[in-house]
Amino acid sequence: MIVVSNRIPVAKGHEEEFADRFRNRAHLVEGHPGFVRLEICRPQPVSFHGEQMGGSAYHVVLTYWESKEHFMSWVQSEDFRTAHAQRTPEGMFAGESVFELHEIIQTAQA
């Protein structure tokens, strides 16, 4: 299984608008072969050992796939183009997104 992360630097003041874009998305990925799940993560600060940590400007979009081939099929599909056709409002992003793809080598659950 793989996980694809897209760390997106959301500009200050655009956080709720960004979240709304995902709430109102096309929901096409869910039906794509090999798709496992989607998680949208909002950054949260925390005090840890007396130090403020976390709370970056990066929101993280995680998609889990049965294989890299399933993910590649998704990004080459018409559904992908449709899902990403809506233009991003100007000023929503504070920089370039960071894309990463990882093979999951171990998982643990409660």
C-alpha positions in Angstrom: 0.0 0.0 0.0 1.1 3.6 -0.6 0.3 7.0 0.8 0.5 10.1 -1.2 0.8 13.4 0.7 0.4 16.9 -0.7 1.5 19.5 1.8 -0.3 22.7 0.8 0.8 26.1 2.3 -2.5 27.9 2.8 -2.2 31.7 3.2 -3.4 33.2 6.5 -7.0 34.1 6.4 -7.8 31.5 3.7 -8.0 28.4 6.0 -11.8 28.1 6.1 -12.2 28.8 2.4 -9.6 26.0 1.7 -11.6 23.6 4.0 -14.8 24.5 2.1 -13.2 23.6 -1.2 -12.7 20.1 0.1 -16.1 19.8 1.7 -17.6 20.7 -1.7 -15.3 18.7 -3.9 -16.4 16.4 -6.7 -16.0 13.1 -4.7 -14.6 11.3 -7.8 -11.6 9.7 -6.2 -13.7 7.4 -4.0 -14.9 5.4 -7.0 -11.4 5.0 -8.5 -10.0 1.5 -8.5 -7.3 0.9 -5.8 -8.4 4.0 -3.8 -8.4 3.2 0.0 -9.1 6.5 1.8 -8.6 10.3 1.9 -7.7 12.4 4.8 -7.6 16.2 4.9 -5.5 17.5 7.8 -5.6 21.0 9.3 -2.5 22.1 11.2 -2.9 22.6 14.9 -0.3 24.1 17.4 0.5 22.4 20.6 2.6 23.2 23.6 5.2 20.4 24.0 7.8 20.5 26.8 7.1 24.2 27.3 7.6 25.0 23.7 5.0 25.9 21.0 5.2 23.4 18.1 3.2 22.6 15.1 0.6 25.0 13.7 2.5 25.4 10.4 0.8 27.0 7.4 0.7 23.5 5.7 -2.5 21.7 5.4 -1.9 18.0 4.4 -4.0 16.0 1.9 -3.3 12.3 2.3 -4.6 9.6 -0.1 -4.0 5.9 0.4 -3.8 3.5 -2.5 -3.5 -0.2 -2.9 -0.5 0.4 -5.2 1.5 3.1 -7.0 0.0 1.8 -10.3 -3.5 2.6 -9.0 -2.5 6.1 -8.0 -0.8 6.7 -11.4 -4.0 5.5 -13.1 -6.0 8.0 -11.0 -3.7 11.0 -11.9 -3.9 10.1 -15.6 -7.7 9.7 -15.6 -10.5 12.1 -16.8 -11.9 12.0 -13.3 -8.7 13.5 -11.9 -8.8 16.3 -14.5 -12.4 17.0 -13.6 -11.7 16.9 -9.8 -8.9 19.4 -10.3 -10.5 21.7 -12.9 -11.7 24.3 -10.5 -9.2 27.2 -10.3 -7.8 28.1 -7.0 -8.8 31.6 -5.8 -5.9 34.0 -6.1 -3.9 34.4 -2.9 -5.1 31.2 -1.2 -1.7 29.6 -1.3 1.4 31.0 0.4 3.9 29.1 -1.8 4.4 25.8 -3.6 2.9 22.5 -2.5 5.1 19.7 -1.5 4.2 16.3 -3.1 5.4 13.0 -1.6 4.7 9.4 -2.2 5.6 6.7 0.3 5.3 2.9 0.5 3.7 1.9 3.8 6.0 -0.6 5.4 4.3 -0.9 8.7 1.0 0.1 10.3 -0.3 -0.2 13.9 -3.8 0.4 15.3 -5.3 0.5 18.8 
